[in-house]
Amino acid sequence: MTVQRLIILLLAPLSMSATAFLVPPLLSLATPSTLTPFPIDLPMSKQGEAETINGILSKTNKSHSDPTFIQALNPYRSPQFASDREYLDFLISLQEKQRNNSAKFVDPFWEQIKLEAAAALEKEPGAGPQLYQGILGRSSLKSAISSMVSHEIETELIPATALKGLMLELLTIEDEMRIRLDLQAVATRSAGIRTAMDAVLFHNGFHALVCYRVGHRLWQAGRTGLAYYLQSVVSRRFSADIHPACRIGSGCYIRGSGCVIGETAVVGNDVSIFDGVTLGGTGKEAGDRHPKIGNGVIIGGWAAVLGNIPVGDGAVVDARSIVTKPVPPLARVSGVPARIQGYRSLDFNDVIDKDLEAHLAPKYFEQWKQYESLDGGS
């Protein structure tokens, strides 16, 4: 019997209302036949920053089995856990904590980030002020992120306190879920970021994406002047120029430096965008003039996708390529101008392939299999 199966069996007899959120992280270790979502039935919270999963679902018309929301609330296993035994002990401790505080949702993602901060403090006591201000002194993940980012982008015109208040006012429950998935993306895909705590404190691309989500809400509310101001500040601070009107899905990893995303661009879920990428126009079009990027696309450093063209789900654009024509799903394109060099293979037994991250395989495997019938697909 595997350790993962033992963990499930040990937790199964316990109250599902307290443990449901603990088990789905193990889905990434399961086989296709066992990828059955667990029901979620947590008590409603009295705190605005501690919305339960049911509260989130009721506001977004999502089902308990929606993979995005399962992934959002159970996305991460910290490298702090050296063994499955340590991880199991942590899960059981969270279950007990949930029992003792049934009115408030115990967030496994946030609890792991706090563990990482405590471990960092033990190794480097001199980092105490930053760790307490950024993580240990905060009540929730939302509070930590909004506080950290607001201090990063404060100006003489808008101090950090006003920016944090603006974030807490504008960010919706759906935005919070997207930000959690963005954070997961950094922690799992960035070679230079070891933990989610590091991403919260230091990753410019993640900070820029949080600011975009605030600016996007300002734009939707008709507050375009403030949205443009925020875009300008973020562009100078993080070297990422993301227009507040564009649409970006959840679980996106943006490396940050030199990234440009135009006004009418659409970026799907779980997209990886590396340094210097431009999603821009050709200069010959007006109106809807920017690319439409599908789910799970990877765009290499300093590549440019120009014009109102689709890049299909799962496609890979190699570094320094210039794309001016539609890209089919799962295609690998390269060159100037970019041409199709091949297609990504989809084999569940080979999900460790760097192009299809293991934690995304259960989410997209069946959906992307339909593309294998394309001419030239593998």
C-alpha positions as CSV (number, residue, x, y, z in Angstrom):
1,M,0.0,0.0,0.0
2,T,1.4,3.4,-0.9
3,V,1.9,6.1,1.6
4,Q,-0.5,8.4,-0.3
5,R,-3.2,5.7,-0.1
6,L,-2.5,5.3,3.6
7,I,-3.0,9.0,4.2
8,I,-6.4,8.9,2.5
9,L,-7.4,5.9,4.5
10,L,-6.3,7.5,7.8
11,L,-8.3,10.6,7.1
12,A,-11.4,9.0,5.6
13,P,-13.0,8.0,9.0
14,L,-12.8,11.5,10.2
15,S,-15.4,14.2,9.8
16,M,-15.5,15.2,6.1
17,S,-16.6,18.7,7.0
18,A,-13.3,19.3,8.7
19,T,-11.0,17.2,6.4
20,A,-12.4,17.6,2.9
21,F,-10.0,20.4,2.1
22,L,-7.1,18.4,3.2
23,V,-7.3,15.4,0.9
24,P,-7.4,16.8,-2.7
25,P,-3.7,17.8,-2.7
26,L,-3.1,14.0,-3.0
27,L,-4.9,14.1,-6.4
28,S,-1.7,15.1,-8.1
29,L,-0.2,11.8,-6.9
30,A,-3.1,9.6,-8.0
31,T,-3.7,7.6,-11.2
32,P,-6.4,8.7,-13.8
33,S,-8.9,6.2,-12.4
34,T,-8.7,7.7,-8.9
35,L,-9.1,11.4,-9.8
36,T,-12.5,11.7,-8.1
37,P,-13.0,15.1,-6.3
38,F,-14.0,15.0,-2.7
39,P,-17.1,16.8,-1.6
40,I,-16.6,20.0,0.3
41,D,-18.8,21.0,3.2
42,L,-17.2,23.5,5.4
43,P,-19.0,25.8,7.9
44,M,-19.7,29.4,6.8
45,S,-17.2,32.0,8.0
46,K,-18.1,35.2,9.8
47,Q,-14.9,36.8,8.6
48,G,-14.7,38.5,5.1
49,E,-11.1,37.3,4.6
50,A,-11.9,33.7,5.5
51,E,-14.6,32.8,3.0
52,T,-15.3,29.0,3.0
53,I,-15.3,27.0,-0.2
54,N,-19.1,26.8,-0.2
55,G,-19.3,30.6,0.0
56,I,-16.9,30.9,-2.9
57,L,-18.9,28.4,-5.0
58,S,-22.2,30.1,-4.3
59,K,-20.9,33.4,-5.5
60,T,-19.3,32.1,-8.7
61,N,-21.7,29.4,-9.8
62,K,-19.0,26.7,-9.7
63,S,-19.5,23.1,-8.7
64,H,-17.7,21.2,-5.9
65,S,-15.9,19.2,-8.6
66,D,-14.7,22.2,-10.6
67,P,-10.9,21.4,-11.0
68,T,-9.9,25.1,-10.8
69,F,-11.4,25.5,-7.4
70,I,-10.0,22.2,-6.1
71,Q,-6.6,23.3,-7.3
72,A,-7.0,26.8,-5.9
73,L,-7.6,25.7,-2.3
74,N,-5.3,22.7,-2.3
75,P,-2.5,23.6,-4.6
76,Y,0.7,23.1,-2.8
77,R,2.9,20.9,-0.8
78,S,5.7,22.8,0.8
79,P,9.3,21.6,0.5
80,Q,9.4,22.1,4.2
81,F,8.0,18.6,4.5
82,A,10.9,16.2,4.1
83,S,8.7,13.1,4.1
84,D,5.2,11.9,3.5
85,R,5.0,11.3,7.3
86,E,5.7,14.9,8.1
87,Y,3.1,16.0,5.6
88,L,0.5,13.6,7.1
89,D,1.2,15.0,10.6
90,F,0.7,18.5,9.2
91,L,-2.7,17.5,7.7
92,I,-3.9,15.9,10.9
93,S,-2.8,19.0,12.9
94,L,-4.9,21.2,10.5
95,Q,-7.9,18.9,11.0
96,E,-7.6,19.4,14.7
97,K,-7.3,23.1,14.3
98,Q,-10.4,23.2,12.1
99,R,-12.3,21.3,14.7
100,N,-11.3,23.8,17.4
101,N,-12.3,26.8,15.3
102,S,-15.2,25.7,13.2
103,A,-16.4,29.2,12.5
104,K,-13.2,30.0,10.5
105,F,-11.8,28.2,7.5
106,V,-8.3,26.9,8.2
107,D,-6.4,27.5,4.9
108,P,-3.9,24.8,4.2
109,F,-2.0,27.0,1.7
110,W,-1.6,29.9,4.1
111,E,-0.6,27.6,7.0
112,Q,2.2,26.1,4.9
113,I,3.4,29.6,4.0
114,K,3.5,30.5,7.7
115,L,5.5,27.4,8.4
116,E,8.0,28.4,5.7
117,A,8.3,31.9,7.2
118,A,8.9,30.4,10.7
119,A,11.6,28.2,9.3
120,A,13.2,31.1,7.5
121,L,13.2,33.2,10.7
122,E,14.9,30.4,12.6
123,K,17.7,30.3,10.0
124,E,18.0,34.1,9.7
125,P,16.8,35.9,12.8
126,G,17.8,39.2,11.2
127,A,15.0,38.8,8.7
128,G,12.5,39.0,11.4
129,P,11.0,42.5,10.6
130,Q,10.4,41.6,7.0
131,L,9.0,38.2,7.8
132,Y,6.6,39.6,10.5
133,Q,5.5,42.5,8.3
134,G,5.0,40.3,5.2
135,I,3.8,37.0,6.6
136,L,3.8,36.2,10.3
137,G,2.0,39.3,11.4
138,R,-0.8,38.9,8.9
139,S,-4.1,37.2,9.5
140,S,-4.6,35.7,6.0
141,L,-3.0,35.1,2.6
142,K,-5.1,37.9,1.2
143,S,-3.9,40.4,3.9
144,A,-0.3,39.3,3.4
145,I,-0.3,39.8,-0.4
146,S,-2.2,43.1,-0.4
147,S,0.1,44.5,2.3
148,M,3.3,43.3,0.6
149,V,2.3,44.6,-2.9
150,S,1.0,47.9,-1.6
151,H,4.3,48.7,0.0
152,E,6.1,47.8,-3.2
153,I,4.2,50.2,-5.3
154,E,3.4,53.1,-3.0
155,T,4.1,56.6,-4.2
156,E,4.0,60.1,-2.8
157,L,0.5,60.5,-4.3
158,I,-0.9,57.2,-3.0
159,P,0.6,55.7,0.2
160,A,0.6,52.0,1.0
161,T,-2.3,52.2,3.4
162,A,-4.5,53.7,0.7
163,L,-3.4,51.1,-1.9
164,K,-4.1,48.2,0.5
165,G,-7.5,49.6,1.2
166,L,-8.1,49.8,-2.6
167,M,-7.1,46.2,-3.1
168,L,-9.2,44.9,-0.3
169,E,-12.2,46.9,-1.6
170,L,-11.9,45.9,-5.3
171,L,-10.6,42.3,-5.3
172,T,-13.5,39.9,-5.6
173,I,-13.7,36.3,-4.3
174,E,-13.0,35.1,-7.9
175,D,-9.9,37.4,-8.0
176,E,-8.7,35.9,-4.8
177,M,-9.0,32.4,-6.2
178,R,-7.1,33.5,-9.3
179,I,-4.3,35.1,-7.2
180,R,-3.9,31.9,-5.2
181,L,-3.5,29.9,-8.5
182,D,-1.0,32.6,-9.7
183,L,1.0,32.1,-6.5
184,Q,0.9,28.3,-7.0
185,A,2.2,28.8,-10.5
186,V,5.2,30.8,-9.4
187,A,6.0,28.3,-6.6
188,T,5.8,25.3,-8.9
189,R,7.2,26.7,-12.2
190,S,9.8,29.2,-11.3
191,A,13.3,27.8,-11.2
192,G,14.5,30.6,-9.0
193,I,11.7,30.5,-6.4
194,R,11.8,27.6,-3.9
195,T,8.7,28.3,-1.8
196,A,5.4,30.1,-1.9
197,M,6.7,32.4,0.8
198,D,9.5,33.5,-1.5
199,A,6.9,34.3,-4.2
200,V,4.8,36.4,-1.9
201,L,7.8,38.4,-0.7
202,F,10.0,38.7,-3.7
203,H,8.5,37.7,-7.1
204,N,8.1,40.8,-9.3
205,G,6.0,39.0,-11.9
206,F,3.5,37.8,-9.3
207,H,3.3,41.2,-7.7
208,A,2.7,42.8,-11.2
209,L,-0.1,40.3,-11.8
210,V,-1.8,41.1,-8.5
211,C,-1.6,44.8,-9.5
212,Y,-3.1,44.0,-12.9
213,R,-6.1,42.4,-11.2
214,V,-6.7,45.5,-9.2
215,G,-6.3,47.7,-12.2
216,H,-8.7,45.5,-14.2
217,R,-11.4,46.0,-11.6
218,L,-10.8,49.7,-11.7
219,W,-11.1,49.6,-15.5
220,Q,-14.4,47.7,-15.3
221,A,-15.7,50.2,-12.8
222,G,-15.0,53.1,-15.2
223,R,-12.2,54.4,-13.1
224,T,-9.8,54.4,-16.1
225,G,-7.6,57.3,-14.9
226,L,-6.6,55.5,-11.7
227,A,-6.2,52.2,-13.7
228,Y,-3.8,53.9,-16.1
229,Y,-1.9,55.5,-13.1
230,L,-1.5,52.1,-11.5
231,Q,-0.4,50.5,-14.8
232,S,2.3,53.3,-15.1
233,V,3.6,52.7,-11.6
234,V,3.7,48.9,-12.0
235,S,5.5,49.4,-15.4
236,R,8.2,51.5,-13.7
237,R,8.5,49.3,-10.6
238,F,8.3,45.8,-12.1
239,S,9.1,46.4,-15.8
240,A,5.9,44.7,-16.7
241,D,3.4,46.7,-18.9
242,I,0.0,45.0,-18.6
243,H,-2.9,47.0,-19.9
244,P,-5.8,47.0,-17.3
245,A,-8.4,46.2,-20.0
246,C,-6.8,42.9,-21.1
247,R,-8.2,39.7,-19.7
248,I,-5.9,37.2,-17.9
249,G,-7.1,33.8,-16.5
250,S,-6.0,32.0,-13.4
251,G,-2.8,30.1,-12.6
252,C,-0.6,32.3,-14.8
253,Y,3.1,32.5,-14.4
254,I,4.7,35.8,-15.6
255,R,8.4,36.0,-15.2
256,G,8.1,39.8,-15.3
257,S,10.9,41.8,-16.7
258,G,10.1,43.4,-20.1
259,C,6.6,41.8,-20.5
260,V,4.0,43.7,-22.5
261,I,0.4,42.6,-22.8
262,G,-1.9,44.8,-24.9
263,E,-5.4,46.2,-24.3
264,T,-7.5,43.6,-26.2
265,A,-5.3,40.6,-25.4
266,V,-6.9,37.5,-23.8
267,V,-4.7,35.1,-21.8
268,G,-6.2,31.8,-20.7
269,N,-5.6,29.7,-17.6
270,D,-2.2,28.2,-16.5
271,V,-0.2,30.2,-19.1
272,S,3.6,30.6,-18.6
273,I,5.0,33.9,-20.0
274,F,8.8,34.5,-19.7
275,D,10.9,37.6,-19.8
276,G,10.5,40.1,-22.6
277,V,7.4,38.6,-24.1
278,T,5.1,40.9,-26.1
279,L,1.5,40.2,-26.8
280,G,0.9,43.1,-29.1
281,G,-0.6,44.5,-32.3
282,T,0.9,44.7,-35.7
283,G,0.4,48.5,-35.9
284,K,-1.9,48.0,-38.9
285,E,-5.1,47.2,-37.0
286,A,-7.6,49.0,-34.8
287,G,-10.1,47.8,-32.3
288,D,-9.6,44.1,-31.3
289,R,-6.0,43.9,-32.3
290,H,-4.1,41.7,-29.8
291,P,-3.5,37.9,-29.5
292,K,-5.9,35.4,-27.9
293,I,-3.8,32.9,-25.9
294,G,-5.3,29.5,-24.9
295,N,-5.0,27.5,-21.7
296,G,-1.6,26.0,-20.7
297,V,0.4,27.8,-23.4
298,I,4.1,28.4,-22.8
299,I,5.7,31.5,-24.4
300,G,9.5,31.6,-24.2
301,G,11.6,34.6,-23.4
302,W,11.6,37.6,-25.8
303,A,9.0,36.0,-28.1
304,A,6.4,38.2,-29.7
305,V,2.9,37.3,-30.7
306,L,1.4,40.0,-32.9
307,G,-2.1,40.7,-34.1
308,N,-5.5,39.4,-33.3
309,I,-4.6,35.7,-33.8
310,P,-5.3,32.6,-31.6
311,V,-2.6,30.5,-30.0
312,G,-4.3,27.2,-29.3
313,D,-4.4,25.4,-25.9
314,G,-1.2,23.8,-24.9
315,A,0.9,25.4,-27.6
316,V,4.6,26.2,-27.1
317,V,6.2,29.3,-28.6
318,D,10.0,29.1,-28.5
319,A,12.1,31.9,-27.2
320,R,12.7,34.9,-29.6
321,S,10.1,33.7,-32.0
322,I,7.8,36.1,-33.8
323,V,4.3,34.8,-34.3
324,T,2.0,36.5,-36.8
325,K,-0.2,33.6,-37.8
326,P,-2.6,31.4,-35.8
327,V,-1.0,28.5,-33.8
328,P,-2.9,25.2,-33.5
329,P,-3.4,23.5,-30.2
330,L,-0.4,21.7,-28.8
331,A,1.8,22.9,-31.6
332,R,5.5,23.9,-31.0
333,V,6.4,26.9,-33.1
334,S,9.8,28.5,-33.5
335,G,11.6,31.0,-35.7
336,V,11.2,34.4,-37.4
337,P,8.5,34.2,-38.6
338,A,7.4,31.3,-36.4
339,R,6.7,28.0,-38.1
340,I,5.3,24.7,-36.7
341,Q,8.2,22.4,-35.6
342,G,6.0,19.6,-34.1
343,Y,3.4,18.9,-31.5
344,R,3.5,18.1,-27.8
345,S,2.8,14.5,-26.9
346,L,0.3,13.6,-24.3
347,D,1.0,10.4,-22.4
348,F,-0.3,10.2,-18.8
349,N,2.6,7.8,-18.0
350,D,5.0,10.6,-19.0
351,V,3.5,13.6,-17.3
352,I,6.9,14.5,-15.8
353,D,7.7,16.0,-19.2
354,K,8.7,19.6,-18.4
355,D,6.1,20.9,-20.9
356,L,3.1,19.4,-19.1
357,E,3.7,20.0,-15.4
358,A,2.6,17.0,-13.3
359,H,0.2,19.1,-11.2
360,L,-1.7,20.3,-14.4
361,A,-1.9,16.9,-16.0
362,P,-5.1,15.8,-14.2
363,K,-6.7,19.1,-15.1
364,Y,-6.0,19.0,-18.9
365,F,-5.1,15.5,-19.9
366,E,-8.6,14.4,-21.0
367,Q,-9.4,17.8,-22.5
368,W,-6.3,17.9,-24.6
369,K,-6.6,14.4,-25.8
370,Q,-9.2,15.6,-28.3
371,Y,-6.4,17.6,-30.1
372,E,-4.4,14.5,-30.9
373,S,-6.6,13.8,-33.9
374,L,-5.2,16.9,-35.6
375,D,-3.1,16.3,-38.6
376,G,0.5,16.2,-37.5
377,G,-0.4,15.6,-33.9
378,S,1.2,12.9,-32.0
